[in-house]
Amino acid sequence: MELFRVINKSNLTKLNGARRAALPDFIAPQLATLVKEPPAGNEWLHELKLDGYRMLCRIDSGEVRFWSRNRIDWSAKFPGIARAIKAIAVTTAILDGEVVVMDSRGRTSFQKLQQAMGKRGDTKFIFEVFDLIYLDGFNLTGTPLTERKRLLKGLIASADGSGPLRYSDHIEGTGAEVFKQACKKGIEGIVSKLAASTYASARNGNWQKVKCSKQQEFVIAGYTTSKKGLPGFGSLILGVYEKGNLVYTGRVGTGFSLKKRVELKEKLDKIARETAPFAVEPRAPGLGAAHWVSPRLVAEVTFTEWTSDGAIRHPSFQGLREDKRPEDVHRELP
């Protein structure tokens, strides 16, 4: 399929589903539904699941702004990516993608992303762009995904290929094999999308995600003191929201550096409270002397499985999620 570096208005007027519209301040992102296995059929496109921060990038005559999925302005955090985006051949646009940091094996790493967020500069950040939902006076949310990605690939081709701006490619069909190879290479999973689908600011089943290992967000409800003399704390007490109530899902005590334990303890002490924030206080062993906090911080955690009583097994802390609201954290089941 031919790529073109400059896209003129006449091309867009002929594009299926494109409609003239003023550049919006924000378009809420489409979300993927967790499923047990990837969908079969050649009508599906499969992308690698990226472990980073979902970002909507708004371009308006050289001004570049980044919005998190819940509309928090993160523009100041990624000046290097913004400079790269200014070089592409576009006047106004909204890009959908993920800001990531790669590990030594070329895989996205949320832990390394967290480490990079605390440093000056952003030379390690990469913006993996997988969708284009507005372009030069036209809203493309009604345009089929394959057409949006064709336009997007042409735009990204006009940028410096060695820079922080990347096009997130896909494979058509063979979802089971794509998933198998992704897991074999230690990637988090894949996201499968209906090729003919339009863009909806919702979770409607047209985008589906399959994870190689279990990983999701949890609300931090408190912490325990370390019995091994570790600084900060022993473990974080976790929960998720169910029908508006915070329920206990276990604890995580691994995945922290000593420095991170001290930094987290300082954050937690600022939101300390006398009572447990759970709807029903958990009776799990070791929580008798727990330190409780207001449910304001969200942690990304990997684990092996859910137990029969709703707790997680073998968890490991990956980092804090500044882009997620605690009330949006639920138990993720396929």
Secondary structure, DSSP 8 states (H G I E B T S, - for coil): ----SS--HHHHHTSTT-EE----S-------EE-SS---STTEEEEE---SEEEEEEEETTEEEEEETT--B-GGG-HHHHHHHTTSS-SEEEEEEEEE-B-TTS-B-HHHHHHHHTSSS-TT-EEEEEEEEEETTEE-TTS-HHHHHHHHHHHHHTS-TTSSEEE---EES-HHHHHHHHHHTT--EEEEEETT----SS--SSEEEEESSEEEEEEEEEEE--SS--SS-SEEEEEEEETTEEEEEEEE--S--HHHHHHHHHHHHTTEESS--SSS----TT-TT-EEE-S--EEEEEESEE-TTS-EES-EEEEE-TTS-GGG------
